[in-house]
Amino acid sequence: MALTIRSIPVLKAQEASAFVSNATAQSSKKATIDFSKQSEQASKILAKAKLK
């Protein structure tokens, strides 16, 4: 039993520019999470287990 292939929607004009601006804004926010505490805890665990 075969499934039909659906067409991929294409963004044009204003929708495309809005999508690009939203994607750019979101990609600039991706580095706002600080994992230094978790990294320090992981290092302590690995040192205690003598894996690091």
mmCIF entry with sequence, helices, sheets and N, C-alpha, C, O atoms, coordinates in Angstrom:
data_MODEL
# 
_entry.id   MODEL 
# 
_entity.id                         1 
_entity.type                       polymer 
_entity.pdbx_number_of_molecules   1 
# 
_entity_poly.entity_id                      1 
_entity_poly.type                           'polypeptide(L)' 
_entity_poly.nstd_linkage                   no 
_entity_poly.nstd_monomer                   no 
_entity_poly.pdbx_seq_one_letter_code       MALTIRSIPVLKAQEASAFVSNATAQSSKKATIDFSKQSEQASKILAKAKLK 
_entity_poly.pdbx_seq_one_letter_code_can   MALTIRSIPVLKAQEASAFVSNATAQSSKKATIDFSKQSEQASKILAKAKLK 
_entity_poly.pdbx_strand_id                 A 
# 
loop_
_entity_poly_seq.entity_id 
_entity_poly_seq.num 
_entity_poly_seq.mon_id 
_entity_poly_seq.hetero 
1 1  MET n 
1 2  ALA n 
1 3  LEU n 
1 4  THR n 
1 5  ILE n 
1 6  ARG n 
1 7  SER n 
1 8  ILE n 
1 9  PRO n 
1 10 VAL n 
1 11 LEU n 
1 12 LYS n 
1 13 ALA n 
1 14 GLN n 
1 15 GLU n 
1 16 ALA n 
1 17 SER n 
1 18 ALA n 
1 19 PHE n 
1 20 VAL n 
1 21 SER n 
1 22 ASN n 
1 23 ALA n 
1 24 THR n 
1 25 ALA n 
1 26 GLN n 
1 27 SER n 
1 28 SER n 
1 29 LYS n 
1 30 LYS n 
1 31 ALA n 
1 32 THR n 
1 33 ILE n 
1 34 ASP n 
1 35 PHE n 
1 36 SER n 
1 37 LYS n 
1 38 GLN n 
1 39 SER n 
1 40 GLU n 
1 41 GLN n 
1 42 ALA n 
1 43 SER n 
1 44 LYS n 
1 45 ILE n 
1 46 LEU n 
1 47 ALA n 
1 48 LYS n 
1 49 ALA n 
1 50 LYS n 
1 51 LEU n 
1 52 LYS n 
# 
_struct_asym.id          A 
_struct_asym.entity_id   1 
# 
loop_
_struct_conf.conf_type_id 
_struct_conf.id 
_struct_conf.pdbx_PDB_helix_id 
_struct_conf.beg_label_comp_id 
_struct_conf.beg_label_asym_id 
_struct_conf.beg_label_seq_id 
_struct_conf.pdbx_beg_PDB_ins_code 
_struct_conf.end_label_comp_id 
_struct_conf.end_label_asym_id 
_struct_conf.end_label_seq_id 
_struct_conf.pdbx_end_PDB_ins_code 
_struct_conf.beg_auth_comp_id 
_struct_conf.beg_auth_asym_id 
_struct_conf.beg_auth_seq_id 
_struct_conf.end_auth_comp_id 
_struct_conf.end_auth_asym_id 
_struct_conf.end_auth_seq_id 
_struct_conf.pdbx_PDB_helix_class 
_struct_conf.details 
_struct_conf.pdbx_PDB_helix_length 
HELX_P HELX_P1 AA1 ALA A 13 ? SER A 28 ? ALA A 13 SER A 28 1 ? 16 
HELX_P HELX_P2 AA2 SER A 36 ? LYS A 48 ? SER A 36 LYS A 48 1 ? 13 
# 
_struct_conf_type.id          HELX_P 
_struct_conf_type.criteria    ? 
_struct_conf_type.reference   ? 
# 
loop_
_atom_site.group_PDB 
_atom_site.id 
_atom_site.type_symbol 
_atom_site.label_atom_id 
_atom_site.label_alt_id 
_atom_site.label_comp_id 
_atom_site.label_asym_id 
_atom_site.label_entity_id 
_atom_site.label_seq_id 
_atom_site.pdbx_PDB_ins_code 
_atom_site.Cartn_x 
_atom_site.Cartn_y 
_atom_site.Cartn_z 
_atom_site.occupancy 
_atom_site.B_iso_or_equiv 
_atom_site.pdbx_formal_charge 
_atom_site.auth_seq_id 
_atom_site.auth_comp_id 
_atom_site.auth_asym_id 
_atom_site.auth_atom_id 
_atom_site.pdbx_PDB_model_num 
ATOM 1   N N  . MET A 1 1  ? 0.847  -1.164 0.000  1.00 0.00 ? 1  MET A N  1 
ATOM 2   C CA . MET A 1 1  ? 0.000  0.000  0.000  1.00 0.00 ? 1  MET A CA 1 
ATOM 3   C C  . MET A 1 1  ? 0.902  1.240  0.000  1.00 0.00 ? 1  MET A C  1 
ATOM 4   O O  . MET A 1 1  ? 1.725  1.419  0.898  1.00 0.00 ? 1  MET A O  1 
ATOM 5   N N  . ALA A 1 2  ? 0.742  2.061  -0.982 1.00 0.00 ? 2  ALA A N  1 
ATOM 6   C CA . ALA A 1 2  ? 1.588  3.243  -1.142 1.00 0.00 ? 2  ALA A CA 1 
ATOM 7   C C  . ALA A 1 2  ? 0.906  4.472  -0.550 1.00 0.00 ? 2  ALA A C  1 
ATOM 8   O O  . ALA A 1 2  ? -0.319 4.597  -0.575 1.00 0.00 ? 2  ALA A O  1 
ATOM 9   N N  . LEU A 1 3  ? 1.720  5.367  -0.021 1.00 0.00 ? 3  LEU A N  1 
ATOM 10  C CA . LEU A 1 3  ? 1.219  6.635  0.488  1.00 0.00 ? 3  LEU A CA 1 
ATOM 11  C C  . LEU A 1 3  ? 1.466  7.718  -0.550 1.00 0.00 ? 3  LEU A C  1 
ATOM 12  O O  . LEU A 1 3  ? 2.479  7.708  -1.249 1.00 0.00 ? 3  LEU A O  1 
ATOM 13  N N  . THR A 1 4  ? 0.542  8.636  -0.641 1.00 0.00 ? 4  THR A N  1 
ATOM 14  C CA . THR A 1 4  ? 0.722  9.718  -1.603 1.00 0.00 ? 4  THR A CA 1 
ATOM 15  C C  . THR A 1 4  ? 1.773  10.697 -1.091 1.00 0.00 ? 4  THR A C  1 
ATOM 16  O O  . THR A 1 4  ? 1.912  10.909 0.113  1.00 0.00 ? 4  THR A O  1 
ATOM 17  N N  . ILE A 1 5  ? 2.496  11.279 -2.013 1.00 0.00 ? 5  ILE A N  1 
ATOM 18  C CA . ILE A 1 5  ? 3.519  12.266 -1.674 1.00 0.00 ? 5  ILE A CA 1 
ATOM 19  C C  . ILE A 1 5  ? 2.862  13.630 -1.658 1.00 0.00 ? 5  ILE A C  1 
ATOM 20  O O  . ILE A 1 5  ? 2.275  14.067 -2.647 1.00 0.00 ? 5  ILE A O  1 
ATOM 21  N N  . ARG A 1 6  ? 2.969  14.296 -0.520 1.00 0.00 ? 6  ARG A N  1 
ATOM 22  C CA . ARG A 1 6  ? 2.360  15.614 -0.398 1.00 0.00 ? 6  ARG A CA 1 
ATOM 23  C C  . ARG A 1 6  ? 3.333  16.678 -0.889 1.00 0.00 ? 6  ARG A C  1 
ATOM 24  O O  . ARG A 1 6  ? 4.548  16.543 -0.747 1.00 0.00 ? 6  ARG A O  1 
ATOM 25  N N  . SER A 1 7  ? 2.785  17.722 -1.462 1.00 0.00 ? 7  SER A N  1 
ATOM 26  C CA . SER A 1 7  ? 3.639  18.801 -1.946 1.00 0.00 ? 7  SER A CA 1 
ATOM 27  C C  . SER A 1 7  ? 4.140  19.631 -0.761 1.00 0.00 ? 7  SER A C  1 
ATOM 28  O O  . SER A 1 7  ? 3.470  19.744 0.265  1.00 0.00 ? 7  SER A O  1 
ATOM 29  N N  . ILE A 1 8  ? 5.309  20.196 -0.924 1.00 0.00 ? 8  ILE A N  1 
ATOM 30  C CA . ILE A 1 8  ? 5.907  21.031 0.110  1.00 0.00 ? 8  ILE A CA 1 
ATOM 31  C C  . ILE A 1 8  ? 5.439  22.467 -0.103 1.00 0.00 ? 8  ILE A C  1 
ATOM 32  O O  . ILE A 1 8  ? 5.575  23.002 -1.204 1.00 0.00 ? 8  ILE A O  1 
ATOM 33  N N  . PRO A 1 9  ? 4.888  23.103 0.939  1.00 0.00 ? 9  PRO A N  1 
ATOM 34  C CA . PRO A 1 9  ? 4.430  24.482 0.750  1.00 0.00 ? 9  PRO A CA 1 
ATOM 35  C C  . PRO A 1 9  ? 5.610  25.429 0.512  1.00 0.00 ? 9  PRO A C  1 
ATOM 36  O O  . PRO A 1 9  ? 6.684  25.261 1.091  1.00 0.00 ? 9  PRO A O  1 
ATOM 37  N N  . VAL A 1 10 ? 5.397  26.393 -0.323 1.00 0.00 ? 10 VAL A N  1 
ATOM 38  C CA . VAL A 1 10 ? 6.438  27.358 -0.676 1.00 0.00 ? 10 VAL A CA 1 
ATOM 39  C C  . VAL A 1 10 ? 6.012  28.729 -0.160 1.00 0.00 ? 10 VAL A C  1 
ATOM 40  O O  . VAL A 1 10 ? 4.904  29.192 -0.429 1.00 0.00 ? 10 VAL A O  1 
ATOM 41  N N  . LEU A 1 11 ? 6.913  29.369 0.586  1.00 0.00 ? 11 LEU A N  1 
ATOM 42  C CA . LEU A 1 11 ? 6.634  30.704 1.091  1.00 0.00 ? 11 LEU A CA 1 
ATOM 43  C C  . LEU A 1 11 ? 7.038  31.735 0.046  1.00 0.00 ? 11 LEU A C  1 
ATOM 44  O O  . LEU A 1 11 ? 8.098  31.622 -0.569 1.00 0.00 ? 11 LEU A O  1 
ATOM 45  N N  . LYS A 1 12 ? 6.198  32.728 -0.148 1.00 0.00 ? 12 LYS A N  1 
ATOM 46  C CA . LYS A 1 12 ? 6.479  33.760 -1.140 1.00 0.00 ? 12 LYS A CA 1 
ATOM 47  C C  . LYS A 1 12 ? 6.274  35.137 -0.516 1.00 0.00 ? 12 LYS A C  1 
ATOM 48  O O  . LYS A 1 12 ? 5.480  35.293 0.412  1.00 0.00 ? 12 LYS A O  1 
ATOM 49  N N  . ALA A 1 13 ? 6.976  36.109 -1.017 1.00 0.00 ? 13 ALA A N  1 
ATOM 50  C CA . ALA A 1 13 ? 6.849  37.529 -0.678 1.00 0.00 ? 13 ALA A CA 1 
ATOM 51  C C  . ALA A 1 13 ? 6.900  37.793 0.820  1.00 0.00 ? 13 ALA A C  1 
ATOM 52  O O  . ALA A 1 13 ? 7.917  37.532 1.462  1.00 0.00 ? 13 ALA A O  1 
ATOM 53  N N  . GLN A 1 14 ? 5.811  38.309 1.383  1.00 0.00 ? 14 GLN A N  1 
ATOM 54  C CA . GLN A 1 14 ? 5.809  38.723 2.784  1.00 0.00 ? 14 GLN A CA 1 
ATOM 55  C C  . GLN A 1 14 ? 5.981  37.554 3.742  1.00 0.00 ? 14 GLN A C  1 
ATOM 56  O O  . GLN A 1 14 ? 6.657  37.684 4.763  1.00 0.00 ? 14 GLN A O  1 
ATOM 57  N N  . GLU A 1 15 ? 5.378  36.418 3.426  1.00 0.00 ? 15 GLU A N  1 
ATOM 58  C CA . GLU A 1 15 ? 5.521  35.254 4.303  1.00 0.00 ? 15 GLU A CA 1 
ATOM 59  C C  . GLU A 1 15 ? 6.968  34.805 4.372  1.00 0.00 ? 15 GLU A C  1 
ATOM 60  O O  . GLU A 1 15 ? 7.460  34.441 5.441  1.00 0.00 ? 15 GLU A O  1 
ATOM 61  N N  . ALA A 1 16 ? 7.652  34.828 3.239  1.00 0.00 ? 16 ALA A N  1 
ATOM 62  C CA . ALA A 1 16 ? 9.058  34.419 3.197  1.00 0.00 ? 16 ALA A CA 1 
ATOM 63  C C  . ALA A 1 16 ? 9.935  35.367 3.992  1.00 0.00 ? 16 ALA A C  1 
ATOM 64  O O  . ALA A 1 16 ? 10.798 34.924 4.750  1.00 0.00 ? 16 ALA A O  1 
ATOM 65  N N  . SER A 1 17 ? 9.725  36.668 3.829  1.00 0.00 ? 17 SER A N  1 
ATOM 66  C CA . SER A 1 17 ? 10.554 37.631 4.564  1.00 0.00 ? 17 SER A CA 1 
ATOM 67  C C  . SER A 1 17 ? 10.268 37.568 6.063  1.00 0.00 ? 17 SER A C  1 
ATOM 68  O O  . SER A 1 17 ? 11.185 37.717 6.870  1.00 0.00 ? 17 SER A O  1 
ATOM 69  N N  . ALA A 1 18 ? 9.016  37.350 6.444  1.00 0.00 ? 18 ALA A N  1 
ATOM 70  C CA . ALA A 1 18 ? 8.677  37.213 7.855  1.00 0.00 ? 18 ALA A CA 1 
ATOM 71  C C  . ALA A 1 18 ? 9.326  35.955 8.441  1.00 0.00 ? 18 ALA A C  1 
ATOM 72  O O  . ALA A 1 18 ? 9.828  35.975 9.565  1.00 0.00 ? 18 ALA A O  1 
ATOM 73  N N  . PHE A 1 19 ? 9.311  34.871 7.680  1.00 0.00 ? 19 PHE A N  1 
ATOM 74  C CA . PHE A 1 19 ? 9.935  33.630 8.139  1.00 0.00 ? 19 PHE A CA 1 
ATOM 75  C C  . PHE A 1 19 ? 11.434 33.815 8.345  1.00 0.00 ? 19 PHE A C  1 
ATOM 76  O O  . PHE A 1 19 ? 11.982 33.370 9.353  1.00 0.00 ? 19 PHE A O  1 
ATOM 77  N N  . VAL A 1 20 ? 12.094 34.462 7.406  1.00 0.00 ? 20 VAL A N  1 
ATOM 78  C CA . VAL A 1 20 ? 13.541 34.677 7.506  1.00 0.00 ? 20 VAL A CA 1 
ATOM 79  C C  . VAL A 1 20 ? 13.871 35.568 8.696  1.00 0.00 ? 20 VAL A C  1 
ATOM 80  O O  . VAL A 1 20 ? 14.822 35.290 9.426  1.00 0.00 ? 20 VAL A O  1 
ATOM 81  N N  . SER A 1 21 ? 13.103 36.632 8.904  1.00 0.00 ? 21 SER A N  1 
ATOM 82  C CA . SER A 1 21 ? 13.387 37.520 10.032 1.00 0.00 ? 21 SER A CA 1 
ATOM 83  C C  . SER A 1 21 ? 13.147 36.807 11.361 1.00 0.00 ? 21 SER A C  1 
ATOM 84  O O  . SER A 1 21 ? 13.916 36.998 12.303 1.00 0.00 ? 21 SER A O  1 
ATOM 85  N N  . ASN A 1 22 ? 12.103 35.993 11.455 1.00 0.00 ? 22 ASN A N  1 
ATOM 86  C CA . ASN A 1 22 ? 11.858 35.222 12.683 1.00 0.00 ? 22 ASN A CA 1 
ATOM 87  C C  . ASN A 1 22 ? 12.952 34.186 12.909 1.00 0.00 ? 22 ASN A C  1 
ATOM 88  O O  . ASN A 1 22 ? 13.385 33.990 14.044 1.00 0.00 ? 22 ASN A O  1 
ATOM 89  N N  . ALA A 1 23 ? 13.398 33.535 11.872 1.00 0.00 ? 23 ALA A N  1 
ATOM 90  C CA . ALA A 1 23 ? 14.465 32.538 11.993 1.00 0.00 ? 23 ALA A CA 1 
ATOM 91  C C  . ALA A 1 23 ? 15.766 33.189 12.433 1.00 0.00 ? 23 ALA A C  1 
ATOM 92  O O  . ALA A 1 23 ? 16.492 32.630 13.256 1.00 0.00 ? 23 ALA A O  1 
ATOM 93  N N  . THR A 1 24 ? 16.064 34.354 11.900 1.00 0.00 ? 24 THR A N  1 
ATOM 94  C CA . THR A 1 24 ? 17.274 35.083 12.283 1.00 0.00 ? 24 THR A CA 1 
ATOM 95  C C  . THR A 1 24 ? 17.217 35.501 13.752 1.00 0.00 ? 24 THR A C  1 
ATOM 96  O O  . THR A 1 24 ? 18.205 35.382 14.477 1.00 0.00 ? 24 THR A O  1 
ATOM 97  N N  . ALA A 1 25 ? 16.066 35.986 14.181 1.00 0.00 ? 25 ALA A N  1 
ATOM 98  C CA . ALA A 1 25 ? 15.907 36.410 15.573 1.00 0.00 ? 25 ALA A CA 1 
ATOM 99  C C  . ALA A 1 25 ? 16.055 35.228 16.523 1.00 0.00 ? 25 ALA A C  1 
ATOM 100 O O  . ALA A 1 25 ? 16.687 35.351 17.572 1.00 0.00 ? 25 ALA A O  1 
ATOM 101 N N  . GLN A 1 26 ? 15.482 34.088 16.166 1.00 0.00 ? 26 GLN A N  1 
ATOM 102 C CA . GLN A 1 26 ? 15.565 32.912 17.029 1.00 0.00 ? 26 GLN A CA 1 
ATOM 103 C C  . GLN A 1 26 ? 16.971 32.332 17.062 1.00 0.00 ? 26 GLN A C  1 
ATOM 104 O O  . GLN A 1 26 ? 17.411 31.851 18.106 1.00 0.00 ? 26 GLN A O  1 
ATOM 105 N N  . SER A 1 27 ? 17.681 32.367 15.946 1.00 0.00 ? 27 SER A N  1 
ATOM 106 C CA . SER A 1 27 ? 19.034 31.814 15.923 1.00 0.00 ? 27 SER A CA 1 
ATOM 107 C C  . SER A 1 27 ? 19.994 32.668 16.745 1.00 0.00 ? 27 SER A C  1 
ATOM 108 O O  . SER A 1 27 ? 20.993 32.154 17.248 1.00 0.00 ? 27 SER A O  1 
ATOM 109 N N  . SER A 1 28 ? 19.712 33.961 16.892 1.00 0.00 ? 28 SER A N  1 
ATOM 110 C CA . SER A 1 28 ? 20.572 34.801 17.716 1.00 0.00 ? 28 SER A CA 1 
ATOM 111 C C  . SER A 1 28 ? 20.362 34.533 19.196 1.00 0.00 ? 28 SER A C  1 
ATOM 112 O O  . SER A 1 28 ? 21.233 34.854 20.005 1.00 0.00 ? 28 SER A O  1 
ATOM 113 N N  . LYS A 1 29 ? 19.222 33.950 19.573 1.00 0.00 ? 29 LYS A N  1 
ATOM 114 C CA . LYS A 1 29 ? 18.914 33.652 20.968 1.00 0.00 ? 29 LYS A CA 1 
ATOM 115 C C  . LYS A 1 29 ? 19.438 32.284 21.412 1.00 0.00 ? 29 LYS A C  1 
ATOM 116 O O  . LYS A 1 29 ? 19.373 31.965 22.599 1.00 0.00 ? 29 LYS A O  1 
ATOM 117 N N  . LYS A 1 30 ? 19.948 31.481 20.499 1.00 0.00 ? 30 LYS A N  1 
ATOM 118 C CA . LYS A 1 30 ? 20.275 30.100 20.823 1.00 0.00 ? 30 LYS A CA 1 
ATOM 119 C C  . LYS A 1 30 ? 21.415 29.946 21.823 1.00 0.00 ? 30 LYS A C  1 
ATOM 120 O O  . LYS A 1 30 ? 21.509 28.909 22.481 1.00 0.00 ? 30 LYS A O  1 
ATOM 121 N N  . ALA A 1 31 ? 22.277 30.939 21.956 1.00 0.00 ? 31 ALA A N  1 
ATOM 122 C CA . ALA A 1 31 ? 23.429 30.829 22.840 1.00 0.00 ? 31 ALA A CA 1 
ATOM 123 C C  . ALA A 1 31 ? 23.197 31.509 24.186 1.00 0.00 ? 31 ALA A C  1 
ATOM 124 O O  . ALA A 1 31 ? 24.159 31.880 24.858 1.00 0.00 ? 31 ALA A O  1 
ATOM 125 N N  . THR A 1 32 ? 21.951 31.677 24.588 1.00 0.00 ? 32 THR A N  1 
ATOM 126 C CA . THR A 1 32 ? 21.668 32.373 25.831 1.00 0.00 ? 32 THR A CA 1 
ATOM 127 C C  . THR A 1 32 ? 21.625 31.443 27.034 1.00 0.00 ? 32 THR A C  1 
ATOM 128 O O  . THR A 1 32 ? 21.518 31.920 28.164 1.00 0.00 ? 32 THR A O  1 
ATOM 129 N N  . ILE A 1 33 ? 21.703 30.144 26.834 1.00 0.00 ? 33 ILE A N  1 
ATOM 130 C CA . ILE A 1 33 ? 21.653 29.196 27.945 1.00 0.00 ? 33 ILE A CA 1 
ATOM 131 C C  . ILE A 1 33 ? 23.072 28.937 28.431 1.00 0.00 ? 33 ILE A C  1 
ATOM 132 O O  . ILE A 1 33 ? 23.967 28.640 27.640 1.00 0.00 ? 33 ILE A O  1 
ATOM 133 N N  . ASP A 1 34 ? 23.267 29.054 29.750 1.00 0.00 ? 34 ASP A N  1 
ATOM 134 C CA . ASP A 1 34 ? 24.581 28.859 30.352 1.00 0.00 ? 34 ASP A CA 1 
ATOM 135 C C  . ASP A 1 34 ? 24.619 27.489 31.031 1.00 0.00 ? 34 ASP A C  1 
ATOM 136 O O  . ASP A 1 34 ? 23.880 27.243 31.985 1.00 0.00 ? 34 ASP A O  1 
ATOM 137 N N  . PHE A 1 35 ? 25.467 26.615 30.543 1.00 0.00 ? 35 PHE A N  1 
ATOM 138 C CA . PHE A 1 35 ? 25.590 25.271 31.087 1.00 0.00 ? 35 PHE A CA 1 
ATOM 139 C C  . PHE A 1 35 ? 26.832 25.101 31.938 1.00 0.00 ? 35 PHE A C  1 
ATOM 140 O O  . PHE A 1 35 ? 27.280 23.972 32.141 1.00 0.00 ? 35 PHE A O  1 
ATOM 141 N N  . SER A 1 36 ? 27.402 26.182 32.442 1.00 0.00 ? 36 SER A N  1 
ATOM 142 C CA . SER A 1 36 ? 28.647 26.088 33.203 1.00 0.00 ? 36 SER A CA 1 
ATOM 143 C C  . SER A 1 36 ? 28.457 25.322 34.512 1.00 0.00 ? 36 SER A C  1 
ATOM 144 O O  . SER A 1 36 ? 29.343 24.566 34.912 1.00 0.00 ? 36 SER A O  1 
ATOM 145 N N  . LYS A 1 37 ? 27.321 25.504 35.186 1.00 0.00 ? 37 LYS A N  1 
ATOM 146 C CA . LYS A 1 37 ? 27.074 24.778 36.440 1.00 0.00 ? 37 LYS A CA 1 
ATOM 147 C C  . LYS A 1 37 ? 26.964 23.280 36.179 1.00 0.00 ? 37 LYS A C  1 
ATOM 148 O O  . LYS A 1 37 ? 27.540 22.475 36.911 1.00 0.00 ? 37 LYS A O  1 
ATOM 149 N N  . GLN A 1 38 ? 26.225 22.908 35.136 1.00 0.00 ? 38 GLN A N  1 
ATOM 150 C CA . GLN A 1 38 ? 26.072 21.495 34.812 1.00 0.00 ? 38 GLN A CA 1 
ATOM 151 C C  . GLN A 1 38 ? 27.399 20.888 34.387 1.00 0.00 ? 38 GLN A C  1 
ATOM 152 O O  . GLN A 1 38 ? 27.688 19.736 34.713 1.00 0.00 ? 38 GLN A O  1 
ATOM 153 N N  . SER A 1 39 ? 28.199 21.644 33.669 1.00 0.00 ? 39 SER A N  1 
ATOM 154 C CA . SER A 1 39 ? 29.511 21.164 33.241 1.00 0.00 ? 39 SER A CA 1 
ATOM 155 C C  . SER A 1 39 ? 30.421 20.942 34.442 1.00 0.00 ? 39 SER A C  1 
ATOM 156 O O  . SER A 1 39 ? 31.161 19.960 34.492 1.00 0.00 ? 39 SER A O  1 
ATOM 157 N N  . GLU A 1 40 ? 30.366 21.853 35.408 1.00 0.00 ? 40 GLU A N  1 
ATOM 158 C CA . GLU A 1 40 ? 31.173 21.720 36.617 1.00 0.00 ? 40 GLU A CA 1 
ATOM 159 C C  . GLU A 1 40 ? 30.748 20.488 37.422 1.00 0.00 ? 40 GLU A C  1 
ATOM 160 O O  . GLU A 1 40 ? 31.594 19.756 37.935 1.00 0.00 ? 40 GLU A O  1 
ATOM 161 N N  . GLN A 1 41 ? 29.440 20.263 37.529 1.00 0.00 ? 41 GLN A N  1 
ATOM 162 C CA . GLN A 1 41 ? 28.941 19.086 38.244 1.00 0.00 ? 41 GLN A CA 1 
ATOM 163 C C  . GLN A 1 41 ? 29.365 17.805 37.539 1.00 0.00 ? 41 GLN A C  1 
ATOM 164 O O  . GLN A 1 41 ? 29.754 16.836 38.191 1.00 0.00 ? 41 GLN A O  1 
ATOM 165 N N  . ALA A 1 42 ? 29.295 17.795 36.230 1.00 0.00 ? 42 ALA A N  1 
ATOM 166 C CA . ALA A 1 42 ? 29.701 16.613 35.472 1.00 0.00 ? 42 ALA A CA 1 
ATOM 167 C C  . ALA A 1 42 ? 31.188 16.338 35.660 1.00 0.00 ? 42 ALA A C  1 
ATOM 168 O O  . ALA A 1 42 ? 31.595 15.182 35.768 1.00 0.00 ? 42 ALA A O  1 
ATOM 169 N N  . SER A 1 43 ? 31.997 17.385 35.700 1.00 0.00 ? 43 SER A N  1 
ATOM 170 C CA . SER A 1 43 ? 33.438 17.208 35.917 1.00 0.00 ? 43 SER A CA 1 
ATOM 171 C C  . SER A 1 43 ? 33.709 16.608 37.288 1.00 0.00 ? 43 SER A C  1 
ATOM 172 O O  . SER A 1 43 ? 34.577 15.746 37.434 1.00 0.00 ? 43 SER A O  1 
ATOM 173 N N  . LYS A 1 44 ? 32.963 17.065 38.298 1.00 0.00 ? 44 LYS A N  1 
ATOM 174 C CA . LYS A 1 44 ? 33.134 16.526 39.650 1.00 0.00 ? 44 LYS A CA 1 
ATOM 175 C C  . LYS A 1 44 ? 32.753 15.049 39.710 1.00 0.00 ? 44 LYS A C  1 
ATOM 176 O O  . LYS A 1 44 ? 33.423 14.250 40.364 1.00 0.00 ? 44 LYS A O  1 
ATOM 177 N N  . ILE A 1 45 ? 31.690 14.703 39.034 1.00 0.00 ? 45 ILE A N  1 
ATOM 178 C CA . ILE A 1 45 ? 31.234 13.299 39.011 1.00 0.00 ? 45 ILE A CA 1 
ATOM 179 C C  . ILE A 1 45 ? 32.271 12.425 38.314 1.00 0.00 ? 45 ILE A C  1 
ATOM 180 O O  . ILE A 1 45 ? 32.599 11.338 38.790 1.00 0.00 ? 45 ILE A O  1 
ATOM 181 N N  . LEU A 1 46 ? 32.784 12.906 37.185 1.00 0.00 ? 46 LEU A N  1 
ATOM 182 C CA . LEU A 1 46 ? 33.782 12.135 36.449 1.00 0.00 ? 46 LEU A CA 1 
ATOM 183 C C  . LEU A 1 46 ? 35.087 12.013 37.246 1.00 0.00 ? 46 LEU A C  1 
ATOM 184 O O  . LEU A 1 46 ? 35.747 10.974 37.202 1.00 0.00 ? 46 LEU A O  1 
ATOM 185 N N  . ALA A 1 47 ? 35.453 13.062 37.965 1.00 0.00 ? 47 ALA A N  1 
ATOM 186 C CA . ALA A 1 47 ? 36.684 13.010 38.780 1.00 0.00 ? 47 ALA A CA 1 
ATOM 187 C C  . ALA A 1 47 ? 36.500 12.024 39.921 1.00 0.00 ? 47 ALA A C  1 
ATOM 188 O O  . ALA A 1 47 ? 37.422 11.276 40.249 1.00 0.00 ? 47 ALA A O  1 
ATOM 189 N N  . LYS A 1 48 ? 35.332 12.013 40.523 1.00 0.00 ? 48 LYS A N  1 
ATOM 190 C CA . LYS A 1 48 ? 35.056 11.085 41.620 1.00 0.00 ? 48 LYS A CA 1 
ATOM 191 C C  . LYS A 1 48 ? 35.077 9.639  41.125 1.00 0.00 ? 48 LYS A C  1 
ATOM 192 O O  . LYS A 1 48 ? 35.518 8.741  41.842 1.00 0.00 ? 48 LYS A O  1 
ATOM 193 N N  . ALA A 1 49 ? 34.605 9.419  39.914 1.00 0.00 ? 49 ALA A N  1 
ATOM 194 C CA . ALA A 1 49 ? 34.577 8.075  39.347 1.00 0.00 ? 49 ALA A CA 1 
ATOM 195 C C  . ALA A 1 49 ? 35.912 7.733  38.702 1.00 0.00 ? 49 ALA A C  1 
ATOM 196 O O  . ALA A 1 49 ? 36.086 6.643  38.157 1.00 0.00 ? 49 ALA A O  1 
ATOM 197 N N  . LYS A 1 50 ? 36.855 8.671  38.766 1.00 0.00 ? 50 LYS A N  1 
ATOM 198 C CA . LYS A 1 50 ? 38.197 8.494  38.184 1.00 0.00 ? 50 LYS A CA 1 
ATOM 199 C C  . LYS A 1 50 ? 38.143 8.217  36.686 1.00 0.00 ? 50 LYS A C  1 
ATOM 200 O O  . LYS A 1 50 ? 38.902 7.404  36.159 1.00 0.00 ? 50 LYS A O  1 
ATOM 201 N N  . LEU A 1 51 ? 37.227 8.912  36.014 1.00 0.00 ? 51 LEU A N  1 
ATOM 202 C CA . LEU A 1 51 ? 37.107 8.795  34.565 1.00 0.00 ? 51 LEU A CA 1 
ATOM 203 C C  . LEU A 1 51 ? 37.700 10.004 33.862 1.00 0.00 ? 51 LEU A C  1 
ATOM 204 O O  . LEU A 1 51 ? 37.840 10.013 32.639 1.00 0.00 ? 51 LEU A O  1 
ATOM 205 N N  . LYS A 1 52 ? 38.045 11.012 34.630 1.00 0.00 ? 52 LYS A N  1 
ATOM 206 C CA . LYS A 1 52 ? 38.600 12.204 34.000 1.00 0.00 ? 52 LYS A CA 1 
ATOM 207 C C  . LYS A 1 52 ? 39.960 12.500 34.586 1.00 0.00 ? 52 LYS A C  1 
ATOM 208 O O  . LYS A 1 52 ? 40.606 13.471 34.190 1.00 0.00 ? 52 LYS A O  1 
# 
